[in-house]
């Protein structure tokens, strides 16, 4: 087991007819014993889902509890439509039907690192289209920001 406090990487997984998908090995290796095998799955922006290790979800909800606009915080909390999911004996997660429909998941899902011990879950076609739509100008801006922040290398975009 690993002691990282965040997930790193991305991985694809298939979804079966019952809505189950394998939790990618790349991320299972990054779980600690304290992380456990239960997760919280929510809807997220742009038709994505977000999967939290339960302790990360608790931190997220604590941050939400600190919002000064209580009505907005409550509306946001309700819009998450949170569900508790768990790894089964074959390291699969059963995705609730409402989440599958929301994210338009068919036969492939892409897991992408996000904040801390949470992941974004994307419809693979939508994720690949989003990556492909990044313009050279956006990549050049990213390189400039990396350079200015002292992170040499950036995206190494060739002109």
OpenMM code with the backbone's topology and positions (N, CA, C; nanometers):
from openmm import Vec3, app, unit

residues = "UNK UNK UNK UNK UNK UNK UNK UNK UNK UNK UNK UNK UNK UNK UNK UNK UNK UNK UNK UNK UNK UNK UNK UNK UNK UNK UNK UNK UNK UNK UNK UNK UNK UNK UNK UNK UNK UNK UNK UNK UNK UNK UNK UNK UNK UNK UNK UNK UNK UNK UNK UNK UNK UNK UNK UNK UNK UNK UNK UNK UNK UNK UNK UNK UNK UNK UNK UNK UNK UNK UNK UNK UNK UNK UNK UNK UNK UNK UNK UNK UNK UNK UNK UNK UNK UNK UNK UNK UNK UNK UNK UNK UNK UNK UNK UNK UNK UNK UNK UNK UNK UNK UNK UNK UNK UNK UNK UNK UNK UNK UNK UNK UNK UNK UNK UNK UNK UNK UNK UNK UNK UNK UNK UNK UNK UNK UNK UNK UNK UNK UNK UNK UNK UNK UNK UNK UNK UNK UNK UNK UNK UNK UNK UNK UNK UNK UNK UNK UNK UNK UNK UNK UNK UNK UNK UNK UNK UNK UNK".split()
positions = [
    Vec3(0.0836, -0.1191, 0.0000),
    Vec3(0.0000, 0.0000, 0.0000),
    Vec3(0.0877, 0.1249, 0.0000),
    Vec3(0.0300, 0.2324, -0.0397),
    Vec3(0.0995, 0.3570, -0.0635),
    Vec3(0.0517, 0.4635, 0.0338),
    Vec3(0.1358, 0.5611, 0.0630),
    Vec3(0.0987, 0.6661, 0.1584),
    Vec3(0.0696, 0.7992, 0.0909),
    Vec3(0.0424, 0.8008, -0.0379),
    Vec3(0.0080, 0.9255, -0.1072),
    Vec3(-0.1232, 0.9801, -0.0541),
    Vec3(-0.1342, 1.1134, -0.0559),
    Vec3(-0.2610, 1.1734, -0.0148),
    Vec3(-0.3398, 1.2232, -0.1352),
    Vec3(-0.3006, 1.1758, -0.2526),
    Vec3(-0.3749, 1.2091, -0.3742),
    Vec3(-0.3542, 1.0978, -0.4766),
    Vec3(-0.4523, 1.0859, -0.5641),
    Vec3(-0.4382, 0.9930, -0.6754),
    Vec3(-0.3566, 1.0597, -0.7854),
    Vec3(-0.2829, 0.9788, -0.8595),
    Vec3(-0.2050, 1.0276, -0.9726),
    Vec3(-0.2335, 0.9368, -1.0918),
    Vec3(-0.2665, 0.9988, -1.2054),
    Vec3(-0.2808, 0.9222, -1.3283),
    Vec3(-0.4204, 0.9235, -1.3869),
    Vec3(-0.4352, 0.8402, -1.4881),
    Vec3(-0.5648, 0.8189, -1.5522),
    Vec3(-0.5673, 0.6758, -1.6038),
    Vec3(-0.6876, 0.6218, -1.6179),
    Vec3(-0.7023, 0.4837, -1.6643),
    Vec3(-0.8427, 0.4636, -1.7193),
    Vec3(-0.8528, 0.3702, -1.8122),
    Vec3(-0.9827, 0.3351, -1.8703),
    Vec3(-1.0302, 0.2028, -1.8116),
    Vec3(-1.1617, 0.1871, -1.8118),
    Vec3(-1.2222, 0.0629, -1.7662),
    Vec3(-1.3486, 0.0387, -1.8476),
    Vec3(-1.3841, -0.0864, -1.8628),
    Vec3(-1.5083, -0.1218, -1.9323),
    Vec3(-1.6234, -0.1231, -1.8321),
    Vec3(-1.7435, -0.0989, -1.8825),
    Vec3(-1.8650, -0.1079, -1.8016),
    Vec3(-1.9464, -0.2247, -1.8563),
    Vec3(-1.9881, -0.3139, -1.7673),
    Vec3(-2.0684, -0.4269, -1.8144),
    Vec3(-2.2168, -0.3902, -1.8172),
    Vec3(-2.2991, -0.4815, -1.8631),
    Vec3(-2.4419, -0.4574, -1.8780),
    Vec3(-2.5151, -0.4307, -1.7475),
    Vec3(-2.4534, -0.4663, -1.6351),
    Vec3(-2.5147, -0.4424, -1.5042),
    Vec3(-2.4677, -0.3115, -1.4413),
    Vec3(-2.3821, -0.2372, -1.5127),
    Vec3(-2.3331, -0.1101, -1.4607),
    Vec3(-2.2115, -0.1228, -1.3708),
    Vec3(-2.1421, -0.2350, -1.3802),
    Vec3(-2.0216, -0.2543, -1.2996),
    Vec3(-1.8987, -0.2194, -1.3826),
    Vec3(-1.8012, -0.1594, -1.3155),
    Vec3(-1.6730, -0.1331, -1.3823),
    Vec3(-1.5613, -0.1682, -1.2855),
    Vec3(-1.4527, -0.2164, -1.3405),
    Vec3(-1.3361, -0.2472, -1.2583),
    Vec3(-1.2742, -0.1165, -1.2101),
    Vec3(-1.2392, -0.1118, -1.0819),
    Vec3(-1.1644, 0.0021, -1.0300),
    Vec3(-1.0200, -0.0206, -1.0732),
    Vec3(-0.9639, 0.0712, -1.1546),
    Vec3(-0.8333, 0.0461, -1.2166),
    Vec3(-0.7218, 0.0134, -1.1168),
    Vec3(-0.6411, -0.0843, -1.1558),
    Vec3(-0.5281, -0.1280, -1.0739),
    Vec3(-0.4365, -0.0118, -1.0386),
    Vec3(-0.4172, 0.0823, -1.1334),
    Vec3(-0.3300, 0.1968, -1.1093),
    Vec3(-0.3737, 0.2743, -0.9855),
    Vec3(-0.5039, 0.2836, -0.9640),
    Vec3(-0.5557, 0.3571, -0.8490),
    Vec3(-0.5696, 0.2678, -0.7259),
    Vec3(-0.5985, 0.1400, -0.7442),
    Vec3(-0.6039, 0.0488, -0.6283),
    Vec3(-0.4696, 0.0468, -0.5575),
    Vec3(-0.3608, 0.0505, -0.6347),
    Vec3(-0.2265, 0.0495, -0.5750),
    Vec3(-0.2000, 0.1752, -0.4932),
    Vec3(-0.2749, 0.2817, -0.5199),
    Vec3(-0.2540, 0.4080, -0.4493),
    Vec3(-0.3432, 0.4225, -0.3257),
    Vec3(-0.4290, 0.3249, -0.3013),
    Vec3(-0.5135, 0.3275, -0.1821),
    Vec3(-0.4340, 0.2833, -0.0600),
    Vec3(-0.4650, 0.3425, 0.0536),
    Vec3(-0.4066, 0.2994, 0.1804),
    Vec3(-0.5105, 0.2164, 0.2548),
    Vec3(-0.4673, 0.1480, 0.3584),
    Vec3(-0.5616, 0.0713, 0.4404),
    Vec3(-0.6679, 0.1637, 0.4990),
    Vec3(-0.6279, 0.2862, 0.5351),
    Vec3(-0.7218, 0.3829, 0.5924),
    Vec3(-0.8257, 0.4289, 0.4899),
    Vec3(-0.7904, 0.4258, 0.3618),
    Vec3(-0.8849, 0.4675, 0.2579),
    Vec3(-1.0032, 0.3717, 0.2491),
    Vec3(-0.9805, 0.2459, 0.2783),
    Vec3(-1.0873, 0.1471, 0.2752),
    Vec3(-1.1323, 0.1134, 0.1344),
    Vec3(-1.2502, 0.0539, 0.1259),
    Vec3(-1.3039, 0.0104, -0.0032),
    Vec3(-1.4388, 0.0744, -0.0336),
    Vec3(-1.4814, 0.1687, 0.0494),
    Vec3(-1.6042, 0.2437, 0.0239),
    Vec3(-1.5690, 0.3792, -0.0346),
    Vec3(-1.6527, 0.4243, -0.1266),
    Vec3(-1.6337, 0.5532, -0.1922),
    Vec3(-1.7671, 0.6263, -0.1959),
    Vec3(-1.7590, 0.7568, -0.2198),
    Vec3(-1.8793, 0.8352, -0.2437),
    Vec3(-1.8738, 0.8823, -0.3880),
    Vec3(-1.9802, 0.8564, -0.4623),
    Vec3(-1.9901, 0.8935, -0.6030),
    Vec3(-2.0925, 1.0051, -0.6163),
    Vec3(-2.0533, 1.1142, -0.6834),
    Vec3(-2.1438, 1.2275, -0.7033),
    Vec3(-2.1478, 1.2645, -0.8509),
    Vec3(-2.2508, 1.3401, -0.8876),
    Vec3(-2.2484, 1.4016, -1.0200),
    Vec3(-2.1553, 1.5212, -1.0097),
    Vec3(-2.1030, 1.5651, -1.1239),
    Vec3(-2.0094, 1.6763, -1.1272),
    Vec3(-2.0396, 1.7587, -1.2519),
    Vec3(-1.9634, 1.8607, -1.2738),
    Vec3(-1.9872, 1.9518, -1.3861),
    Vec3(-1.9678, 1.8822, -1.5208),
    Vec3(-2.0322, 1.9363, -1.6218),
    Vec3(-2.0123, 1.8942, -1.7611),
    Vec3(-2.0365, 1.7458, -1.7856),
    Vec3(-2.1293, 1.6859, -1.7141),
    Vec3(-2.1617, 1.5460, -1.7383),
    Vec3(-2.0599, 1.4472, -1.6859),
    Vec3(-1.9754, 1.4913, -1.5962),
    Vec3(-1.8769, 1.4018, -1.5352),
    Vec3(-1.9304, 1.3527, -1.4016),
    Vec3(-1.8645, 1.2520, -1.3475),
    Vec3(-1.8898, 1.2059, -1.2118),
    Vec3(-1.7639, 1.2301, -1.1306),
    Vec3(-1.7789, 1.2329, -0.9996),
    Vec3(-1.6624, 1.2449, -0.9127),
    Vec3(-1.6711, 1.1357, -0.8075),
    Vec3(-1.5614, 1.0625, -0.7921),
    Vec3(-1.5517, 0.9517, -0.6979),
    Vec3(-1.4540, 0.9910, -0.5878),
    Vec3(-1.5021, 0.9933, -0.4646),
    Vec3(-1.4208, 1.0313, -0.3491),
    Vec3(-1.3923, 0.9100, -0.2614),
    Vec3(-1.2707, 0.8991, -0.2095),
    Vec3(-1.2479, 0.8145, -0.0934),
    Vec3(-1.3314, 0.8784, 0.0177),
    Vec3(-1.3932, 0.8004, 0.1046),
    Vec3(-1.4890, 0.8574, 0.2004),
    Vec3(-1.4281, 0.9669, 0.2873),
    Vec3(-1.3033, 0.9521, 0.3288),
    Vec3(-1.2413, 1.0567, 0.4118),
    Vec3(-1.2238, 1.1861, 0.3325),
    Vec3(-1.1968, 1.1758, 0.2037),
    Vec3(-1.1840, 1.2950, 0.1178),
    Vec3(-1.3201, 1.3618, 0.1004),
    Vec3(-1.4254, 1.2825, 0.0899),
    Vec3(-1.5607, 1.3372, 0.0801),
    Vec3(-1.5958, 1.4127, 0.2087),
    Vec3(-1.5583, 1.3580, 0.3222),
    Vec3(-1.5838, 1.4261, 0.4499),
    Vec3(-1.5129, 1.5612, 0.4537),
    Vec3(-1.3884, 1.5668, 0.4061),
    Vec3(-1.3166, 1.6956, 0.3998),
    Vec3(-1.3884, 1.7921, 0.3066),
    Vec3(-1.4316, 1.7413, 0.1924),
    Vec3(-1.5022, 1.8238, 0.0949),
    Vec3(-1.6305, 1.8807, 0.1558),
    Vec3(-1.7057, 1.7967, 0.2261),
    Vec3(-1.8300, 1.8429, 0.2881),
    Vec3(-1.8016, 1.9423, 0.4005),
    Vec3(-1.6917, 1.9248, 0.4728),
    Vec3(-1.6540, 2.0217, 0.5769),
    Vec3(-1.6243, 2.1576, 0.5152),
    Vec3(-1.5574, 2.1573, 0.3994),
    Vec3(-1.5325, 2.2833, 0.3283),
    Vec3(-1.6643, 2.3464, 0.2859),
    Vec3(-1.7555, 2.2648, 0.2374),
    Vec3(-1.8866, 2.3144, 0.1958),
    Vec3(-1.9628, 2.3737, 0.3147),
    Vec3(-1.9478, 2.3124, 0.4314),
    Vec3(-2.0133, 2.3635, 0.5526),
    Vec3(-1.9628, 2.5020, 0.5919),
    Vec3(-1.8462, 2.5403, 0.5423),
    Vec3(-1.7884, 2.6708, 0.5759),
    Vec3(-1.8319, 2.7821, 0.4814),
    Vec3(-1.9020, 2.7490, 0.3757),
    Vec3(-1.9475, 2.8520, 0.2823),
    Vec3(-2.0349, 2.9522, 0.3559),
    Vec3(-2.0132, 3.0804, 0.3352),
    Vec3(-2.0947, 3.1811, 0.4045),
    Vec3(-2.2401, 3.1838, 0.3572),
    Vec3(-2.2644, 3.1514, 0.2313),
    Vec3(-2.4006, 3.1496, 0.1785),
    Vec3(-2.4586, 3.0101, 0.2017),
    Vec3(-2.5294, 2.9931, 0.3122),
    Vec3(-2.5820, 2.8627, 0.3512),
    Vec3(-2.6824, 2.8074, 0.2501),
    Vec3(-2.7637, 2.8943, 0.1928),
    Vec3(-2.8628, 2.8480, 0.0954),
    Vec3(-2.7939, 2.7919, -0.0289),
    Vec3(-2.6922, 2.8628, -0.0765),
    Vec3(-2.6170, 2.8154, -0.1924),
    Vec3(-2.5460, 2.6836, -0.1603),
    Vec3(-2.4876, 2.6744, -0.0415),
    Vec3(-2.4195, 2.5516, -0.0005),
    Vec3(-2.5167, 2.4340, 0.0019),
    Vec3(-2.6370, 2.4572, 0.0525),
    Vec3(-2.7369, 2.3507, 0.0590),
    Vec3(-2.7821, 2.3086, -0.0810),
    Vec3(-2.8014, 2.4049, -0.1696),
    Vec3(-2.8391, 2.3725, -0.3076),
    Vec3(-2.7292, 2.2916, -0.3756),
    Vec3(-2.6043, 2.3318, -0.3536),
    Vec3(-2.4915, 2.2600, -0.4130),
    Vec3(-2.4851, 2.1173, -0.3591),
    Vec3(-2.4987, 2.1029, -0.2272),
    Vec3(-2.4941, 1.9706, -0.1658),
    Vec3(-2.6018, 1.8803, -0.2249),
    Vec3(-2.7217, 1.9331, -0.2397),
    Vec3(-2.8313, 1.8532, -0.2947),
    Vec3(-2.8067, 1.8166, -0.4408),
    Vec3(-2.7442, 1.9059, -0.5151),
    Vec3(-2.7209, 1.8801, -0.6576),
    Vec3(-2.6162, 1.7712, -0.6814),
    Vec3(-2.5366, 1.7389, -0.5798),
    Vec3(-2.4343, 1.6350, -0.5943),
    Vec3(-2.4941, 1.4951, -0.6112),
    Vec3(-2.6124, 1.4746, -0.5560),
    Vec3(-2.6801, 1.3440, -0.5629),
    Vec3(-2.5859, 1.2300, -0.5215),
    Vec3(-2.5249, 1.2448, -0.4063),
    Vec3(-2.4233, 1.1512, -0.3566),
    Vec3(-2.4770, 1.0106, -0.3357),
    Vec3(-2.3923, 0.9128, -0.3685),
    Vec3(-2.4226, 0.7705, -0.3478),
    Vec3(-2.3000, 0.7035, -0.2878),
    Vec3(-2.3234, 0.6116, -0.1963),
    Vec3(-2.2153, 0.5315, -0.1407),
    Vec3(-2.1977, 0.4084, -0.2291),
    Vec3(-2.0750, 0.3840, -0.2740),
    Vec3(-2.0440, 0.2662, -0.3552),
    Vec3(-1.9255, 0.1948, -0.2919),
    Vec3(-1.9105, 0.0674, -0.3230),
    Vec3(-1.8059, -0.0118, -0.2595),
    Vec3(-1.7438, -0.1075, -0.3601),
    Vec3(-1.6149, -0.1343, -0.3415),
    Vec3(-1.5489, -0.2353, -0.4242),
    Vec3(-1.6026, -0.3722, -0.3852),
    Vec3(-1.6369, -0.4533, -0.4851),
    Vec3(-1.6787, -0.5900, -0.4553),
    Vec3(-1.5548, -0.6800, -0.4513),
    Vec3(-1.5748, -0.8088, -0.4372),
    Vec3(-1.4642, -0.9035, -0.4269),
    Vec3(-1.3780, -0.9118, -0.5510),
    Vec3(-1.4283, -0.8594, -0.6635),
    Vec3(-1.3509, -0.8593, -0.7874),
    Vec3(-1.3019, -0.7190, -0.8219),
    Vec3(-1.2973, -0.6313, -0.7207),
    Vec3(-1.2498, -0.4926, -0.7364),
    Vec3(-1.3308, -0.4140, -0.8388),
    Vec3(-1.4621, -0.4373, -0.8388),
    Vec3(-1.5518, -0.3633, -0.9265),
    Vec3(-1.6383, -0.2704, -0.8427),
    Vec3(-1.6853, -0.1646, -0.9081),
    Vec3(-1.7804, -0.0715, -0.8485),
    Vec3(-1.9098, -0.0831, -0.9278),
    Vec3(-2.0208, -0.0928, -0.8571),
    Vec3(-2.1519, -0.0903, -0.9217),
    Vec3(-2.1963, 0.0552, -0.9292),
    Vec3(-2.2031, 0.1071, -1.0511),
    Vec3(-2.2428, 0.2465, -1.0718),
    Vec3(-2.3953, 0.2561, -1.0723),
    Vec3(-2.4518, 0.3458, -0.9910),
    Vec3(-2.5978, 0.3621, -0.9916),
    Vec3(-2.6475, 0.4067, -1.1294),
    Vec3(-2.7657, 0.3594, -1.1662),
    Vec3(-2.8209, 0.3883, -1.2991),
    Vec3(-2.8339, 0.5377, -1.3257),
    Vec3(-2.8734, 0.6154, -1.2226),
    Vec3(-2.8886, 0.7596, -1.2456),
    Vec3(-2.7553, 0.8255, -1.2789),
    Vec3(-2.6463, 0.7743, -1.2223),
    Vec3(-2.5135, 0.8299, -1.2512),
    Vec3(-2.4679, 0.7887, -1.3916),
    Vec3(-2.4982, 0.6660, -1.4306),
    Vec3(-2.4647, 0.6190, -1.5653),
    Vec3(-2.5353, 0.7053, -1.6693),
    Vec3(-2.6625, 0.7332, -1.6455),
    Vec3(-2.7392, 0.8168, -1.7385),
    Vec3(-2.6862, 0.9594, -1.7401),
    Vec3(-2.6583, 1.0155, -1.6222),
    Vec3(-2.6099, 1.1528, -1.6135),
    Vec3(-2.4812, 1.1705, -1.6944),
    Vec3(-2.3870, 1.0771, -1.6784),
    Vec3(-2.2566, 1.0878, -1.7450),
    Vec3(-2.2562, 1.0259, -1.8845),
    Vec3(-2.3715, 0.9761, -1.9287),
    Vec3(-2.3842, 0.9133, -2.0602),
    Vec3(-2.2785, 0.8049, -2.0811),
    Vec3(-2.2646, 0.7201, -1.9799),
    Vec3(-2.1670, 0.6119, -1.9864),
    Vec3(-2.2270, 0.4953, -2.0632),
    Vec3(-2.1491, 0.4407, -2.1543),
    Vec3(-2.1968, 0.3267, -2.2318),
    Vec3(-2.1099, 0.2056, -2.2013),
    Vec3(-2.0039, 0.1869, -2.2750),
    Vec3(-1.9219, 0.0679, -2.2524),
    Vec3(-1.7818, 0.0987, -2.2022),
    Vec3(-1.7449, 0.2258, -2.1952),
    Vec3(-1.6103, 0.2614, -2.1509),
    Vec3(-1.6158, 0.3845, -2.0613),
    Vec3(-1.5320, 0.3837, -1.9598),
    Vec3(-1.5243, 0.4941, -1.8647),
    Vec3(-1.3770, 0.5268, -1.8430),
    Vec3(-1.3455, 0.6549, -1.8300),
    Vec3(-1.2086, 0.6972, -1.8030),
    Vec3(-1.2028, 0.7608, -1.6652),
    Vec3(-1.1127, 0.7107, -1.5817),
    Vec3(-1.0875, 0.7637, -1.4483),
    Vec3(-0.9711, 0.8617, -1.4595),
    Vec3(-0.9874, 0.9833, -1.4053),
    Vec3(-0.8843, 1.0867, -1.4157),
    Vec3(-0.8592, 1.1458, -1.2772),
    Vec3(-0.7326, 1.1614, -1.2420),
    Vec3(-0.6989, 1.2210, -1.1120),
    Vec3(-0.7660, 1.3564, -1.0952),
    Vec3(-0.8026, 1.3883, -0.9717),
    Vec3(-0.8596, 1.5186, -0.9390),
    Vec3(-0.7985, 1.5632, -0.8072),
    Vec3(-0.8690, 1.6418, -0.7302),
    Vec3(-0.8149, 1.6917, -0.6031),
    Vec3(-0.8034, 1.5799, -0.5007),
    Vec3(-0.6888, 1.5735, -0.4331),
    Vec3(-0.6722, 1.4787, -0.3238),
    Vec3(-0.7042, 1.3370, -0.3658),
    Vec3(-0.7714, 1.2659, -0.2784),
    Vec3(-0.8094, 1.1275, -0.3065),
    Vec3(-0.9480, 1.1247, -0.3704),
    Vec3(-0.9584, 1.1910, -0.4852),
    Vec3(-1.0818, 1.1852, -0.5631),
    Vec3(-1.0459, 1.1751, -0.7108),
    Vec3(-1.1401, 1.1219, -0.7866),
    Vec3(-1.1213, 1.1006, -0.9299),
    Vec3(-1.2417, 1.1537, -1.0050),
    Vec3(-1.2177, 1.2014, -1.1259),
    Vec3(-1.3275, 1.2311, -1.2172),
    Vec3(-1.3519, 1.1060, -1.3001),
    Vec3(-1.4778, 1.0768, -1.3265),
    Vec3(-1.5156, 0.9650, -1.4122),
    Vec3(-1.5847, 1.0226, -1.5344),
    Vec3(-1.5277, 0.9948, -1.6504),
    Vec3(-1.5725, 1.0517, -1.7771),
    Vec3(-1.6232, 0.9443, -1.8714),
    Vec3(-1.7180, 0.9795, -1.9557),
    Vec3(-1.7479, 0.9041, -2.0760),
    Vec3(-1.6185, 0.9126, -2.1584),
    Vec3(-1.5604, 0.8003, -2.1950),
    Vec3(-1.4292, 0.7996, -2.2612),
    Vec3(-1.4281, 0.8827, -2.3889),
    Vec3(-1.5308, 0.8726, -2.4703),
    Vec3(-1.5350, 0.9505, -2.5950),
    Vec3(-1.5350, 1.1002, -2.5661),
    Vec3(-1.6117, 1.1421, -2.4653),
    Vec3(-1.6165, 1.2847, -2.4298),
    Vec3(-1.4820, 1.3326, -2.3760),
    Vec3(-1.4164, 1.2484, -2.2965),
    Vec3(-1.2859, 1.2861, -2.2413),
    Vec3(-1.1837, 1.3029, -2.3535),
    Vec3(-1.1796, 1.2083, -2.4446),
    Vec3(-1.0836, 1.2165, -2.5550),
    Vec3(-1.1136, 1.3356, -2.6452),
    Vec3(-1.2414, 1.3669, -2.6670),
    Vec3(-1.2782, 1.4844, -2.7467),
    Vec3(-1.2351, 1.6126, -2.6764),
    Vec3(-1.2503, 1.6165, -2.5442),
    Vec3(-1.2085, 1.7354, -2.4681),
    Vec3(-1.0579, 1.7554, -2.4814),
    Vec3(-0.9817, 1.6483, -2.4679),
    Vec3(-0.8361, 1.6589, -2.4829),
    Vec3(-0.7990, 1.7046, -2.6234),
    Vec3(-0.8650, 1.6499, -2.7240),
    Vec3(-0.8344, 1.6842, -2.8632),
    Vec3(-0.8705, 1.8282, -2.8957),
    Vec3(-0.9673, 1.8840, -2.8235),
    Vec3(-1.0124, 2.0199, -2.8540),
    Vec3(-0.9208, 2.1277, -2.7977),
    Vec3(-0.8259, 2.0880, -2.7164),
    Vec3(-0.7343, 2.1882, -2.6627),
    Vec3(-0.6526, 2.2465, -2.7779),
    Vec3(-0.6565, 2.3759, -2.7895),
    Vec3(-0.5870, 2.4420, -2.8997),
    Vec3(-0.4390, 2.4577, -2.8693),
    Vec3(-0.3632, 2.4789, -2.9731),
    Vec3(-0.2205, 2.5061, -2.9563),
    Vec3(-0.2001, 2.6321, -2.8723),
    Vec3(-0.2906, 2.7291, -2.8884),
    Vec3(-0.2815, 2.8524, -2.8101),
    Vec3(-0.2961, 2.8226, -2.6605),
    Vec3(-0.3905, 2.7360, -2.6250),
    Vec3(-0.4100, 2.6999, -2.4845),
    Vec3(-0.2874, 2.6267, -2.4305),
    Vec3(-0.2303, 2.5381, -2.5121),
    Vec3(-0.1099, 2.4666, -2.4700),
    Vec3(0.0070, 2.5627, -2.4522),
    Vec3(0.0204, 2.6606, -2.5434),
    Vec3(0.1276, 2.7596, -2.5322),
    Vec3(0.1103, 2.8430, -2.4054),
    Vec3(-0.0139, 2.8804, -2.3733),
    Vec3(-0.0402, 2.9552, -2.2506),
    Vec3(-0.0032, 2.8720, -2.1288),
    Vec3(-0.0374, 2.7431, -2.1305),
    Vec3(-0.0018, 2.6544, -2.0203),
    Vec3(0.1499, 2.6486, -2.0036),
    Vec3(0.2225, 2.6360, -2.1149),
    Vec3(0.3688, 2.6342, -2.1088),
    Vec3(0.4225, 2.7625, -2.0479),
    Vec3(0.3665, 2.8768, -2.0881),
    Vec3(0.4104, 3.0058, -2.0347),
    Vec3(0.3847, 3.0125, -1.8843),
    Vec3(0.2672, 2.9680, -1.8411),
    Vec3(0.2356, 2.9686, -1.6982),
    Vec3(0.3310, 2.8783, -1.6212),
    Vec3(0.3597, 2.7602, -1.6759),
    Vec3(0.4544, 2.6690, -1.6112),
    Vec3(0.5923, 2.7326, -1.6011),
    Vec3(0.6367, 2.7945, -1.7104),
    Vec3(0.7682, 2.8584, -1.7111),
    Vec3(0.7735, 2.9703, -1.6079),
    Vec3(0.6703, 3.0564, -1.6062),
    Vec3(0.6667, 3.1685, -1.5120),
    Vec3(0.6601, 3.1218, -1.3674),
    Vec3(0.6001, 3.0060, -1.3439),
    Vec3(0.5899, 2.9523, -1.2086),
    Vec3(0.7140, 2.8720, -1.1707),
    Vec3(0.8089, 2.8592, -1.2632),
    Vec3(0.9318, 2.7867, -1.2346),
    Vec3(0.9242, 2.6382, -1.2639),
    Vec3(0.8205, 2.5948, -1.3351),
    Vec3(0.8075, 2.4545, -1.3718),
    Vec3(0.8521, 2.4386, -1.5165),
    Vec3(0.9789, 2.4174, -1.5369),
    Vec3(1.0311, 2.4032, -1.6728),
    Vec3(0.9658, 2.2835, -1.7401),
    Vec3(0.9486, 2.2940, -1.8681),
    Vec3(0.8960, 2.1813, -1.9441),
    Vec3(0.7565, 2.2033, -1.9956),
    Vec3(0.6639, 2.2408, -1.9092),
    Vec3(0.5263, 2.2618, -1.9531),
    Vec3(0.4762, 2.1432, -2.0329),
    Vec3(0.4113, 2.1715, -2.1438),
    Vec3(0.3604, 2.0661, -2.2321),
    Vec3(0.4519, 2.0412, -2.3513),
    Vec3(0.5645, 2.1132, -2.3571),
    Vec3(0.6607, 2.0968, -2.4661),
    Vec3(0.5956, 2.1063, -2.6027),
    Vec3(0.5158, 2.2081, -2.6211),
    Vec3(0.4468, 2.2283, -2.7478),
    Vec3(0.5456, 2.2803, -2.8509),
    Vec3(0.5477, 2.2158, -2.9664),
    Vec3(0.6318, 2.2606, -3.0770),
    Vec3(0.5549, 2.3611, -3.1603),
    Vec3(0.6217, 2.4655, -3.2049),
    Vec3(0.5557, 2.5654, -3.2901),
    Vec3(0.5914, 2.5412, -3.4336),
] * unit.nanometer
topology = app.Topology()
chain = topology.addChain("A")
for resn in residues:
    res = topology.addResidue(resn, chain)
    for name in ("N", "CA", "C"):
        topology.addAtom(name, app.Element.getBySymbol(name[0]), res)
